[in-house]
Amino acid sequence: MNHQKRIQQAFRDRTPLYIRGGDSKSFLTSATNGKNMLRTGPLDGVLDYQPEELFIRARAGTPLRDIEALLLEQRQMLAFEPPHFSPRATLGGAIATGLSGPSRPWRGAARDFILGCVLINGRGERLHFGGEVIKNVAGYDVSRLQCGAFGTLGLLEEISIKTLPMPEEEVCLTMELNQAEALEKLRQWNRLPLPLTGAAWYQGRLHIRLGGNSSAVTGARRALGGEEESDAEFWLKLKEQQLDFFDADLPLWRLSLPRDRGPLELPGDMLLDWGGAQRWLLSDRPYEQLSALAAEAGGHVAAWHTHAPHPLPPGLMRLHRRLKQAFDPAGILNPGQLVPGI
């Protein structure tokens, strides 16, 4: 039975279905009993790639590494740097989770690069949204709505993604600064036309990545100072959470904050990414305490690796319910995987 027929049958029977790709990011969702799994593996392959038009269209189950290898041949890239976490990572999983790498504040998020998609909703209807090039994308952007939806609004079959040329030159710098000094430097640099593509801080060191044409990178390298990064794989290890920081036994929390927010007095060890907008915290303090501290700073916190989605504020919960009702009225697609009760 193909995917569309399985969803149609599940809709009639009111049977839940759990969509899975390569299982590289299943730790972000609630555990399931392994039954009623709908695998995207058969949805494999690149359907269209036009480097001159800067777009690629592929089936959702296509491995990310295959897509990135194809783009590399043309010196192009997925500019939002989707993390893999496993060789089995797929394009559909990258969009469904909506995760972006270190370049996110400067190049954009996953949702900024999706041009269109083919989607099977919770009734088993195949729907087409968006286009393949920016000039053909019009109307309500349902394709972007799938970013971070964790498959709760439909099964992604095909996805069209905007690509970008790789930078002509790239330089990675590091300098010794405490957290307050690093954040102040970043606050100043964010006001300047610098070719930043990464800014992270951990254990007294600020790491900077520059990417662009040779003259821009050379000028920025001269203006910023610092030393060239000795660990050439730092940014890959950060994106894939392979740094020693992520091997600790303490619970890991992800904080989203305004980028210009200064240091926070939080209990635990911290790593800053996205120029300070994304902060990783190792702490055994309860969610309620950390959530209150993050809210006071103008942001929010979410658990990582815990299979425990946290409840949403009432207004946001109502919006989620309305979207779920529109796309999946029987509530059969990945129930409880994104928000409890949906």
Buried (B, 14 or more C-beta within 10 A) or exposed (E): EEBBEBBBEBBEEEBBBBBBBBBBBBEBBBEBEEEEEBBBBEBBEBBEBEBEBBBBBBBBBBBBBBBBEBBEEBEBBBBBBBBBBBEBBBBBBBBBBBBBBBBBBBBBBBBBBBBBBBBBBBBBBBBEBBBBBEEEBEEEBBBBBBBBBBBBBBBBBBBBBBBBEBBBBBBBBBBEBEBEBBBBBBBEBBEEEBBBBBBBBBEEBBBBBBBBEEEBBBBBBEEBEBEEBEEEEBBBBBBBBBBEBBEEEEBBBBBBBEBBBEBBEBEBBBBBBBBBBBBBBBBEBEBEEBBEBBEEBEBBBBBBEBEEBBEBEEEEBEEBBEBBEEBBEBBBBBBBBBBBEB
